[in-house]
Amino acid sequence: MCLFRKEESELNVHDMQCMWYEVEAGFSEFRQKNYRMALKNFNWIEKHFDQIYEDQFDFHIYSMRKFTIFAYFEMLEM
């Protein structure tokens, strides 16, 4: 995964929210019957979706406060 990050950056797969990698790593660990590590990888995915949900909730409040209604409606259509 170091091919996809900047040289000076210390980000890892979880910080970059690289869910496709975590899904594949989780299924790989599951097939190897390493259930603890599989569950750990799948748990990261759940944390990412929780963060996405919180970001969308924050956007609702921000849009109403700053009156950026057009961007708000575009996000609701998505």
N, C-alpha and C positions, 0 to 999 in steps of 0.2 A: 504494500500500500504506500510505500514511501515514494513511488513514482507520481502519485497524485497530490502531493503536498509540496509546499515551498521548502527550500533547503534550510532556512533559518527557523522554520516553524517546528514546534514540538507537538503539534496536534496528532492525535491518534484517530483511529477509525470511529470511535464513539463520539469524540468531540466534533468530527466532521459530519456526524449523523449519516454515515454511509450504511443505510439499511440493507441494501442488496447484499453487501458483504457479510453483514451480521446474520442475515437469513441463511445464506449459503453455509456460513461457518456453523450456525446452529444445527442445520440439517446434517452436516458432515459429522459433528460431534454426536448427534442422535443416532446416526447409522453405526457409529463406532461404540455405541452403548455407553458413552460418557455423558450421562444425563445431567450431571451437575453443570458442566460447561455449556451444554446445549441450552439449559434453562437460563443460564447467565446471559448468553447471547440473545435469546428471545426476550429476556427481561429488558435489555437495552432498547429493543424496538418499541416495547410498550412505553418506556420513558420518553422516547422521541415523539411518539404520538401524543403523550400528555403535554409535552412542550409545545407541539404544534397547536393543540387545543387552547392552551393558555395564551399563545401568541395571537390567535384569532380572537379570543375574548378581549384581549388588550386592544386589538385593532377596532373592535366595535366601540369601545369606550372612547378611544382616540378620535375616531371618525365623527362621532356625535359631538365631541368637545370642540374640534377644529372645523367642523362643518365641511368636511371633504366628502360630500354625499356621493359624488360621481364615482370616486374610487371605492366607496363603501358598497354601492350597488353592483359594481363590477365584481367585487369579491363575493358578494352574495350569489351572483349568477354562476360563479365558478363553483 
